[in-house]
Amino acid sequence: STDNRYLTASDVPVTDEVYVERLKALPTIIEMPFNDVVKSYITRYTEKGRAQVAVLLGLSHYYIPIFEQALEAEGLPLELKYLPIVESGLDPNAVSKSGAAGLWQFIVATANGMGMEVNSLVDERRDPYKSSKCAAAYLKDLYQTYNDWSLAIAAYNCGPGEVNKALRRAGGDPKTHDFWSIYNLLRTETRGYVP
């Protein structure tokens, strides 16, 4: 039978200090800050979206190894394997209102630029292997551009042009800025995407 305790079990209260310690204990390369924005997303997934998380955990057994293989091939941090959860909810047939498709939510122009075939007969954005390989290569390119994972992840979401515009509007030397220093200059969607 299916373990459905998540439907009836009450939440265990967790203090901010516990969240901070748990984030610090994660063996990650990418910084995992804790603030009110991050806390709101932790709450979203742990309290309000428990049924969705149960589905994601099941799907992750199939997809996460594919993502890890592509990320390892590019020498990237494995915590990037969670981006498709935010992007598509691990649905290879997901399509956004802007026309982005697949697990990694590529728009047609970016997909074509990364060597994916997209036409009326074939859409490689929906191929878990091909799109994961291309996403890893794209993320590597973005990191080489920004030398900051949070900015690279923001650029993955909204495009490098939007991040560059926010960096220009922030003023000063762009190399002194990080995601949080340009947070209010980014689109609402991207502000929520990185946390």
N, C-alpha and C positions, 0 to 999 in steps of 0.2 A: 504494500500500500504506500501511497505518497505521504511524505512527512509534511503535514500542513499545520504544524504548531505555530507557524508565523501568523496564521489567521486569528489565533486565540490567545497566544502568549502575550503578557503585558511587557512593555518596554522596561528595561533596566535603566534607571536614571544615570546619566554620565555627565560628569563635570567637565568644564573647559580644560582644566588641568590634565584630566585623563586623556582628552583628545590630543592635547599638545604632546604628552608623553608618548602616546601611541604613534603619532605622526613622526616624532623624532626617532622612534625605534624601528621604523620601516627602513629596510635596506635599499634606499633609493639613491639614484644619481641626481634626479630632478628634485629641486627644493620643494618641500611640502609645508608651506606656511599655514598658520591657523589664524583666522580673523573672523569677523562676523559674516562675511560673504561666504567663506569656506564652510563655516558652521551651518549656514542655511542649506547648503547642498548636502552636507552630511545628514542633516535632519530630513531632507527631502528623500534621500535614498534609504535611510534606516528606519524612519517612522512612517512617512506618508506613502512611500513606494515599495513597501515590503513585498507585495505580490509580484510586482515587476522585477524586483531583485531576485526572487525565487526563479522566475523564468530565465533571467539573464545568467544565473549560476548554472542552470541546466545547459543552456546554449554555449556557455563558455568552454565546456569540456570539448566541444567540437572545434570552435573557432580560435581560442586562445593559442593552441599549439601552432596554428598557421601563422598567426600574428607574431608569435615569438620567433619562429624560424626566419621570417622576413626581417625582423628587427635585428636579430643576431647576425644575419648575413651582412648588414650594414654597420654593425658595431654600435648600435643605438641602445639607450636604456630600455629595459624591458617594461618599465611602468607605462611606456607609450602604448602598450597592448590594450589599455583601457579606453583609448580614444574612440574606437568604434562603438563602445557602449554608449558614450555621450552622443556620437555622431548619428547612429542608426538604431540603437537598441538591439544590436546584433541581428538586424533584419537585412539580408542581402538585397531585398526588393524595395527597400525604403527609398522614397523620393521626396525631396524637400520642395517647398513652394518655389525655390529658386532654380529647381531642376537638377540639383545635385542628387546623385544616385549611388546605391550600393552601401556596403558596410562602412566604407571610409568616406562616403558622401563627396565624391568628386563631381565638379561641374564639368561640362563637356570640354571646354577649352583647356583646363588643367589636365584632364584625362588624356586628351590628345597630345598635349605637351610632354606628358610622361610616357608616351608610347602605347597608350591603350586604344583599342579600336572601339569606336562608338558610331554606329549607323543604324539603319532601320532593321537590320538583321542580327547584328552582334552588339552587345554592350558589355565590354570587359570590366566596367566599373562594378558589375554584379558578380564577377568571378572572385571568390575569396582569395585565391592564390595570387592571381595577377594584380588585383587591386592592393593587396597587402604588400607585395614587392614594390609596387609603384609608390604607395604611401610611405614606406620606409625610405625610399630614395628621395622623395620630396621632403620629408621631415629632416633628412640629413642635409639637404641643400639649404633648407630654412635655418637650421642650426648654424651652418657655416656662414650664413649671412648675418645673423644676429648674435651669435655666440652666447645665447641665453635661451634656455629651454622654454621659459614662460612666454617670451616674445615669439619664439618659433612656433609654439603651439597656438598662440593668438593669430599669427600669420596663416597658419594652416586653416583656421576657421574663417577669417575674414579676408584673407589675401594679403600679400606683402605690401601692396599699395596703401591699404588702410592703416597698417602698422606704421609704415614710413610717414604717412600724413600725420598720425598722432605724435610720432617722435618729433617731427618738424614743429608742430603746434606747441609741444612741451618746451621747446627752446633749449638753448645751450648745446652742449656736446651730446649727440645721440647715444654715444657709448656710455654715458653716465646714467641713462634711464633704464628702468626695468618695467615689467608689466604693471606693477602697482603704481609706479610714478606716472604712467599714462592711462591708467584705468578709466578715469572720467572722460578721456578723450576718445575712447573706443565706442563702437556700437554696443547697445545693450546686450545683444546676443553674445558678443565676444567677451563682454564683462562677466557673463555667467559661464562661458565655456571653459575658460582656464581653471577657475575654482572647481 
